[in-house]
Amino acid sequence: MRGAVLYAPKQPLVIEQFDLPDIAPDQVRVRLVASGVCHSDYHVIKGDWPHIPVPTILGHEGAGIVEEVGDKVGGVQAGDPVILSWKRNCGLCEMCQRGYPNLCDALPDARGLPRLRDQTGSMNKMLGLGTFSTETIVPAEVVIPIDRDIPLQQAALVGCGVMTGVGAVINTAQVQPGMSVAVFGCGGVGLNCIQGAALAGAEPIIAVDIHAGKLERAQQFGATHTVNAKEVDPVAAIQEITGGPGVHYAFEAIGMTAEPFVQSILCTRKRGVTVFVGHAPFNTPLNLDARILMPEKMVIGSMYGSARPRVDFPRLLRLYQAGKLKLDELVTRVYPLEQVNDAFAALAAGEVARSVLELT
Protein backbone atom coordinates (compact mmCIF):
# COMPACT_ATOMS: atom_id res chain seq x y z
CA MET A 1 0.00 0.00 0.00
CA ARG A 2 0.93 3.66 -0.41
CA GLY A 3 0.23 6.35 2.16
CA ALA A 4 0.85 10.06 2.74
CA VAL A 5 2.91 10.55 5.91
CA LEU A 6 3.35 13.66 8.02
CA TYR A 7 6.72 13.31 9.71
CA ALA A 8 6.67 16.64 11.56
CA PRO A 9 4.39 19.68 11.82
CA LYS A 10 4.75 22.35 9.14
CA GLN A 11 6.40 19.88 6.76
CA PRO A 12 5.08 18.54 3.43
CA LEU A 13 3.53 15.08 3.44
CA VAL A 14 5.64 12.28 1.95
CA ILE A 15 4.26 9.34 -0.06
CA GLU A 16 5.67 6.08 1.29
CA GLN A 17 5.31 2.37 0.56
CA PHE A 18 4.00 0.14 3.37
CA ASP A 19 3.23 -3.46 4.22
CA LEU A 20 0.02 -4.28 6.11
CA PRO A 21 -0.22 -7.09 8.70
CA ASP A 22 -2.83 -9.83 8.66
CA ILE A 23 -6.22 -8.81 10.01
CA ALA A 24 -7.49 -9.86 13.43
CA PRO A 25 -10.82 -11.73 13.76
CA ASP A 26 -12.71 -8.50 14.58
CA GLN A 27 -11.10 -6.35 11.88
CA VAL A 28 -11.79 -5.41 8.27
CA ARG A 29 -9.37 -4.65 5.45
CA VAL A 30 -10.61 -1.88 3.17
CA ARG A 31 -9.29 -0.81 -0.22
CA LEU A 32 -9.73 2.93 -0.07
CA VAL A 33 -11.12 4.68 -3.14
CA ALA A 34 -11.54 8.28 -1.96
CA SER A 35 -10.67 10.49 0.99
CA GLY A 36 -11.80 14.01 1.77
CA VAL A 37 -9.14 16.56 2.68
CA CYS A 38 -10.39 17.92 5.99
CA HIS A 39 -9.32 20.94 8.02
CA SER A 40 -8.72 18.63 11.00
CA ASP A 41 -5.79 17.08 9.12
CA TYR A 42 -4.59 20.62 8.38
CA HIS A 43 -4.67 21.38 12.12
CA VAL A 44 -2.25 18.48 12.61
CA ILE A 45 0.00 19.74 9.80
CA LYS A 46 0.10 23.21 11.36
CA GLY A 47 0.92 21.80 14.80
CA ASP A 48 -2.35 22.99 16.35
CA TRP A 49 -3.24 19.53 17.67
CA PRO A 50 -0.22 18.12 19.52
CA HIS A 51 -2.32 15.21 20.83
CA ILE A 52 -2.12 13.57 17.38
CA PRO A 53 1.21 11.69 17.30
CA VAL A 54 3.60 12.09 14.39
CA PRO A 55 4.82 10.57 12.19
CA THR A 56 1.40 9.48 11.02
CA ILE A 57 -0.55 8.66 7.88
CA LEU A 58 -3.09 11.47 7.76
CA GLY A 59 -6.72 11.24 6.63
CA HIS A 60 -9.92 10.31 8.43
CA GLU A 61 -12.72 10.93 5.89
CA GLY A 62 -12.70 7.89 3.65
CA ALA A 63 -14.75 5.44 1.61
CA GLY A 64 -13.79 2.29 -0.20
CA ILE A 65 -14.43 -1.39 -0.87
CA VAL A 66 -14.09 -4.18 1.67
CA GLU A 67 -11.28 -6.56 0.70
CA GLU A 68 -11.31 -8.98 3.64
CA VAL A 69 -13.19 -9.51 6.90
CA GLY A 70 -12.16 -11.27 10.09
CA ASP A 71 -13.80 -14.47 11.29
CA LYS A 72 -15.84 -12.67 13.97
CA VAL A 73 -17.15 -9.90 11.69
CA GLY A 74 -20.78 -9.81 10.62
CA GLY A 75 -22.91 -7.37 8.65
CA VAL A 76 -20.28 -6.66 6.02
CA GLN A 77 -18.44 -8.82 3.49
CA ALA A 78 -15.79 -8.60 0.81
CA GLY A 79 -16.92 -6.43 -2.09
CA ASP A 80 -19.19 -4.17 -0.04
CA PRO A 81 -18.81 -0.39 -0.50
CA VAL A 82 -18.36 1.31 2.86
CA ILE A 83 -17.78 4.61 4.63
CA LEU A 84 -15.40 4.69 7.58
CA SER A 85 -16.36 6.46 10.80
CA TRP A 86 -13.43 8.08 12.58
CA LYS A 87 -15.02 7.65 16.02
CA ARG A 88 -14.92 4.23 17.61
CA ASN A 89 -17.54 3.29 20.19
CA CYS A 90 -17.72 0.44 22.66
CA GLY A 91 -21.53 0.17 22.79
CA LEU A 92 -21.42 -0.45 26.55
CA CYS A 93 -20.46 2.78 28.33
CA GLU A 94 -22.94 5.36 29.64
CA MET A 95 -22.68 7.60 26.58
CA CYS A 96 -23.14 4.72 24.14
CA GLN A 97 -26.08 3.35 26.09
CA ARG A 98 -27.72 6.80 26.19
CA GLY A 99 -27.45 7.11 22.40
CA TYR A 100 -24.33 9.27 22.15
CA PRO A 101 -21.68 6.95 20.66
CA ASN A 102 -19.85 10.06 19.42
CA LEU A 103 -18.90 10.73 23.06
CA CYS A 104 -17.60 7.24 23.82
CA ASP A 105 -14.16 7.14 25.42
CA ALA A 106 -12.96 4.32 23.15
CA LEU A 107 -9.63 5.23 21.58
CA PRO A 108 -8.48 4.61 17.98
CA ASP A 109 -7.51 0.99 17.40
CA ALA A 110 -3.75 0.54 17.82
CA ARG A 111 -3.78 -2.74 15.89
CA GLY A 112 -3.55 -3.20 12.14
CA LEU A 113 -0.85 -0.57 11.79
CA PRO A 114 1.27 -0.64 8.62
CA ARG A 115 5.04 -0.66 8.60
CA LEU A 116 7.36 0.98 6.14
CA ARG A 117 8.51 -1.43 3.47
CA ASP A 118 11.68 -3.30 4.53
CA GLN A 119 11.66 -1.69 8.00
CA THR A 120 10.54 -2.72 11.46
CA GLY A 121 8.21 -0.66 13.62
CA SER A 122 4.67 0.55 13.02
CA MET A 123 3.30 3.77 11.53
CA ASN A 124 0.50 5.69 13.25
CA LYS A 125 -2.77 6.37 11.41
CA MET A 126 -4.83 9.53 11.92
CA LEU A 127 -7.67 8.63 14.32
CA GLY A 128 -7.01 4.96 13.61
CA LEU A 129 -7.99 5.29 9.93
CA GLY A 130 -5.19 6.91 7.90
CA THR A 131 -7.38 7.38 4.83
CA PHE A 132 -4.65 9.13 2.83
CA SER A 133 -3.62 5.65 1.76
CA THR A 134 -4.63 2.94 -0.68
CA GLU A 135 -5.57 0.40 2.02
CA THR A 136 -6.30 0.32 5.73
CA ILE A 137 -7.19 -2.16 8.45
CA VAL A 138 -9.85 -1.02 10.92
CA PRO A 139 -12.14 -2.46 13.61
CA ALA A 140 -15.47 -3.69 12.28
CA GLU A 141 -17.54 -1.19 14.29
CA VAL A 142 -16.27 1.79 12.25
CA VAL A 143 -17.17 0.22 8.88
CA ILE A 144 -20.58 1.40 7.63
CA PRO A 145 -21.91 -0.37 4.50
CA ILE A 146 -23.72 1.75 1.90
CA ASP A 147 -25.70 1.25 -1.31
CA ARG A 148 -23.64 0.24 -4.33
CA ASP A 149 -24.96 3.09 -6.47
CA ILE A 150 -23.53 5.82 -4.20
CA PRO A 151 -20.38 7.39 -5.73
CA LEU A 152 -17.53 6.90 -3.30
CA GLN A 153 -15.99 10.35 -3.72
CA GLN A 154 -19.21 11.87 -2.44
CA ALA A 155 -19.77 9.15 0.15
CA ALA A 156 -16.36 9.78 1.71
CA LEU A 157 -17.41 13.29 2.74
CA VAL A 158 -20.23 11.90 4.86
CA GLY A 159 -17.58 10.29 7.08
CA CYS A 160 -16.65 13.62 8.66
CA GLY A 161 -17.47 17.04 7.19
CA VAL A 162 -21.07 16.39 6.15
CA MET A 163 -21.92 14.51 9.34
CA THR A 164 -20.25 17.15 11.50
CA GLY A 165 -22.03 20.10 9.91
CA VAL A 166 -25.49 18.72 9.17
CA GLY A 167 -25.49 16.78 12.42
CA ALA A 168 -24.66 19.86 14.50
CA VAL A 169 -27.85 21.49 13.22
CA ILE A 170 -30.22 18.52 13.13
CA ASN A 171 -28.92 16.31 15.95
CA THR A 172 -27.10 18.57 18.41
CA ALA A 173 -29.10 21.81 18.19
CA GLN A 174 -32.32 20.27 16.81
CA VAL A 175 -33.19 23.46 14.93
CA GLN A 176 -36.91 23.78 14.24
CA PRO A 177 -38.63 25.14 11.10
CA GLY A 178 -38.83 28.93 10.98
CA MET A 179 -35.99 29.47 13.46
CA SER A 180 -33.23 31.88 12.46
CA VAL A 181 -29.65 30.64 12.02
CA ALA A 182 -26.21 32.21 11.57
CA VAL A 183 -23.20 30.17 10.49
CA PHE A 184 -19.69 31.54 11.02
CA GLY A 185 -17.36 30.05 8.42
CA CYS A 186 -18.28 28.74 4.98
CA GLY A 187 -15.68 26.04 4.50
CA GLY A 188 -16.57 22.37 4.21
CA VAL A 189 -18.15 22.04 7.67
CA GLY A 190 -19.82 25.47 7.57
CA LEU A 191 -21.47 24.73 4.23
CA ASN A 192 -22.90 21.59 5.76
CA CYS A 193 -24.21 23.55 8.74
CA ILE A 194 -25.91 25.80 6.18
CA GLN A 195 -27.49 22.97 4.26
CA GLY A 196 -28.44 21.32 7.55
CA ALA A 197 -30.27 24.53 8.45
CA ALA A 198 -31.98 24.50 5.06
CA LEU A 199 -33.06 20.88 5.59
CA ALA A 200 -34.46 21.87 9.00
CA GLY A 201 -36.52 24.68 7.44
CA ALA A 202 -34.65 27.52 9.16
CA GLU A 203 -35.33 31.11 8.08
CA PRO A 204 -33.32 33.24 7.65
CA ILE A 205 -29.99 31.43 7.22
CA ILE A 206 -27.13 33.92 7.50
CA ALA A 207 -23.65 32.95 6.27
CA VAL A 208 -20.63 34.79 7.70
CA ASP A 209 -17.13 34.67 6.23
CA ILE A 210 -14.30 36.95 5.09
CA HIS A 211 -14.00 35.48 1.59
CA ALA A 212 -16.46 36.70 -1.04
CA GLY A 213 -16.12 33.46 -3.00
CA LYS A 214 -17.08 31.37 0.01
CA LEU A 215 -20.09 33.57 0.67
CA GLU A 216 -21.22 33.15 -2.92
CA ARG A 217 -20.89 29.38 -2.56
CA ALA A 218 -22.87 29.50 0.69
CA GLN A 219 -25.91 30.73 -1.20
CA GLN A 220 -25.81 27.59 -3.35
CA PHE A 221 -26.15 25.54 -0.15
CA GLY A 222 -29.10 27.45 1.28
CA ALA A 223 -27.89 30.73 2.79
CA THR A 224 -30.55 33.44 2.45
CA HIS A 225 -28.22 36.27 3.56
CA THR A 226 -24.45 36.75 3.58
CA VAL A 227 -22.21 38.88 5.78
CA ASN A 228 -18.59 39.68 4.94
CA ALA A 229 -16.93 39.99 8.35
CA LYS A 230 -13.96 41.72 6.76
CA GLU A 231 -16.18 44.63 5.72
CA VAL A 232 -18.76 44.95 8.51
CA ASP A 233 -19.32 44.01 12.14
CA PRO A 234 -21.00 40.60 11.77
CA VAL A 235 -22.88 40.87 15.07
CA ALA A 236 -24.45 44.20 14.11
CA ALA A 237 -25.22 42.90 10.61
CA ILE A 238 -26.96 39.81 11.98
CA GLN A 239 -29.00 41.91 14.38
CA GLU A 240 -30.04 44.17 11.51
CA ILE A 241 -31.09 41.22 9.34
CA THR A 242 -33.20 39.79 12.19
CA GLY A 243 -34.79 43.13 13.02
CA GLY A 244 -32.82 43.61 16.23
CA PRO A 245 -32.85 40.58 18.54
CA GLY A 246 -30.34 38.37 16.75
CA VAL A 247 -30.66 34.74 15.71
CA HIS A 248 -32.15 31.77 17.53
CA TYR A 249 -29.12 29.62 16.71
CA ALA A 250 -25.51 30.40 15.81
CA PHE A 251 -22.88 27.90 14.68
CA GLU A 252 -19.15 28.57 14.86
CA ALA A 253 -17.61 26.41 12.14
CA ILE A 254 -14.19 28.00 11.71
CA GLY A 255 -12.20 26.75 14.71
CA MET A 256 -9.13 28.90 14.20
CA THR A 257 -9.20 32.08 16.32
CA ALA A 258 -11.18 33.27 19.34
CA GLU A 259 -13.05 36.19 17.78
CA PRO A 260 -15.69 34.23 15.79
CA PHE A 261 -16.44 32.09 18.84
CA VAL A 262 -17.25 35.23 20.83
CA GLN A 263 -19.20 36.79 17.96
CA SER A 264 -21.30 33.65 17.62
CA ILE A 265 -22.47 34.16 21.21
CA LEU A 266 -23.03 37.90 20.89
CA CYS A 267 -25.24 37.53 17.81
CA THR A 268 -27.90 35.34 19.44
CA ARG A 269 -31.12 36.60 20.99
CA LYS A 270 -32.51 35.88 24.47
CA ARG A 271 -32.48 32.11 25.05
CA GLY A 272 -30.46 31.80 21.87
CA VAL A 273 -28.23 28.78 21.40
CA THR A 274 -24.63 28.95 20.19
CA VAL A 275 -23.04 25.72 19.00
CA PHE A 276 -19.27 25.39 18.79
CA VAL A 277 -18.64 23.11 15.82
CA GLY A 278 -15.13 24.20 14.82
CA HIS A 279 -12.33 22.51 16.75
CA ALA A 280 -10.05 25.32 17.89
CA PRO A 281 -6.31 24.92 18.42
CA PHE A 282 -5.38 23.87 21.94
CA ASN A 283 -5.31 26.71 24.50
CA THR A 284 -7.66 29.09 22.66
CA PRO A 285 -9.05 31.31 25.45
CA LEU A 286 -12.26 33.34 25.06
CA ASN A 287 -12.60 36.76 26.68
CA LEU A 288 -16.26 37.22 27.66
CA ASP A 289 -18.20 39.45 29.99
CA ALA A 290 -19.72 37.00 32.48
CA ARG A 291 -23.09 38.71 32.17
CA ILE A 292 -23.39 37.95 28.47
CA LEU A 293 -25.24 34.72 29.23
CA MET A 294 -27.71 36.25 31.72
CA PRO A 295 -30.58 36.49 29.16
CA GLU A 296 -30.54 32.67 29.34
CA LYS A 297 -28.27 32.29 26.34
CA MET A 298 -26.80 28.82 25.95
CA VAL A 299 -23.45 27.66 24.57
CA ILE A 300 -22.87 24.01 23.71
CA GLY A 301 -20.28 22.01 21.84
CA SER A 302 -20.95 19.56 19.05
CA MET A 303 -18.71 16.53 18.61
CA TYR A 304 -19.04 14.86 15.22
CA GLY A 305 -22.57 16.23 14.82
CA SER A 306 -23.82 13.99 17.66
CA ALA A 307 -23.38 11.19 15.14
CA ARG A 308 -24.83 7.70 15.37
CA PRO A 309 -23.02 6.55 12.23
CA ARG A 310 -25.08 3.41 11.55
CA VAL A 311 -28.24 5.51 11.73
CA ASP A 312 -27.09 8.85 10.37
CA PHE A 313 -24.81 7.87 7.47
CA PRO A 314 -27.59 5.97 5.65
CA ARG A 315 -30.07 8.75 6.49
CA LEU A 316 -27.83 11.40 4.94
CA LEU A 317 -27.26 9.26 1.86
CA ARG A 318 -31.00 8.80 1.41
CA LEU A 319 -31.34 12.58 1.41
CA TYR A 320 -28.58 12.75 -1.21
CA GLN A 321 -30.32 10.18 -3.38
CA ALA A 322 -33.55 12.19 -3.09
CA GLY A 323 -31.77 15.35 -4.28
CA LYS A 324 -32.12 17.08 -0.91
CA LEU A 325 -28.50 16.92 0.30
CA LYS A 326 -25.77 18.47 -1.83
CA LEU A 327 -22.74 16.21 -2.04
CA ASP A 328 -21.78 16.58 -5.70
CA GLU A 329 -21.48 20.34 -5.19
CA LEU A 330 -19.10 19.86 -2.26
CA VAL A 331 -16.47 18.12 -4.39
CA THR A 332 -14.65 21.15 -5.75
CA ARG A 333 -11.43 19.42 -6.86
CA VAL A 334 -10.11 15.89 -7.15
CA TYR A 335 -6.39 15.15 -6.71
CA PRO A 336 -4.34 11.97 -6.97
CA LEU A 337 -2.66 10.90 -3.73
CA GLU A 338 0.68 12.19 -5.00
CA GLN A 339 -0.73 15.75 -5.07
CA VAL A 340 -1.95 15.75 -1.48
CA ASN A 341 0.18 18.79 -0.64
CA ASP A 342 -1.47 20.73 -3.48
CA ALA A 343 -4.84 19.83 -1.98
CA PHE A 344 -3.83 21.35 1.35
CA ALA A 345 -2.53 24.47 -0.38
CA ALA A 346 -5.97 24.90 -1.99
CA LEU A 347 -7.64 24.39 1.39
CA ALA A 348 -5.40 26.98 3.05
CA ALA A 349 -6.16 29.50 0.30
CA GLY A 350 -9.91 29.03 0.70
CA GLU A 351 -10.28 27.89 -2.91
CA VAL A 352 -12.39 24.78 -2.30
CA ALA A 353 -15.47 23.57 -0.50
CA ARG A 354 -13.82 20.16 -0.26
CA SER A 355 -10.99 18.52 -2.13
CA VAL A 356 -11.04 14.75 -2.54
CA LEU A 357 -8.08 12.43 -3.00
CA GLU A 358 -8.57 9.73 -5.62
CA LEU A 359 -6.78 6.68 -4.21
CA THR A 360 -7.27 3.98 -6.86
Steps between C-alpha positions, in 0.01 A plus 500: 500500500593866459430769757562871558706549817544811711837465669495833685272804526536767232665253262368366167345154501711220351362206299641174635464129427369277781423140585179418689476219759239226496161602635373395842167313533311823582661715230431594139742576218376777272632607161456874515361675193458860618587721795387852578766755591375636831607802703560269798793345312620854426492576874742210549725626219510847656582359844173619655411154632802359685290209631520336155833312492739540209622348280158391383305418186246781488137477387180407680220562246502196276295255296596185319436132433534221754781262403497258794312447826603324819336180620296680768369777272137509393287744303763571237684284247765522232387717210273726705538878454545670836558830677738508795404677822793662678341457844510158659238406758482215747119473513511438876596823678252758631526724194454212256206363695336845510527531121812716475765268351683811376595567864630151576844490660620218273833591343615438140597138442876455542497172307523454125770763465712493183877498498732664254615259233817313606498661847388397846267706716146621440363822351220692672173568316294816551216410740566133429402533132780662297281547193773675300603152393399229256406246770427492871411252772234614747271356769167377367293750701627798296410343163159618375367323187319712240302450179706399198368785286643773727815657347785451743654845458178652628444228759841563656395851603218361712765339722593833658418842353140435396415312819667764716322795341154362426500306825583808708181663372263203491630279782682726746300824478178346362413819312128532431328636186480879488784554748776741400858376456844657455801296392851637553733351240408369156760230452411133471342467846333843490335426166357186653369696798330725244342217308405335829317821590329497161392138553360599841294781344687784672432859392701713457833319457786749528848403377802684643850488353783728386530353150254622237534176304404291801199720566387458141533123536302512825196623311510186285466295820205691643621828651234771466733783611877548502724713720862580416666531841797673341278791396242532779444406863332159463312527830343833404423370150326191637296710740396726213395205283289357785341834583697548821497197731751279321468137396351203682803285418861578410763250387873567518654284228842659457699375800807715449493818712302619802313792344236304301425286805419814699305656213290186466383551859444874468279463192234281663178626655361428848503123558702469182723198453860517379659177381877467479563272203851609400780331693728781614874460553593395852507784756265738316361722779179703461466842662134546598306723733348255749163671469470424130315177576253653749213524244504118518727462200647153461835384362558135414759300313433255221724197456467333161147637460375276784544220248355151523681385186294186432184710518615834364728402210222310318252778584724765345557286192126454455466878500776517238326243283177701529678816381465673837862484621773655287803274479596537134530876551738452793763326287682803364822327389632147471872426544705182474668393824834629373359856493378500859713804584335694216163410650601652833630812327156543339333449838724759666424752225125453540463386139289189561192379680665159524783336313495123459796268454451230238679195641451230235 
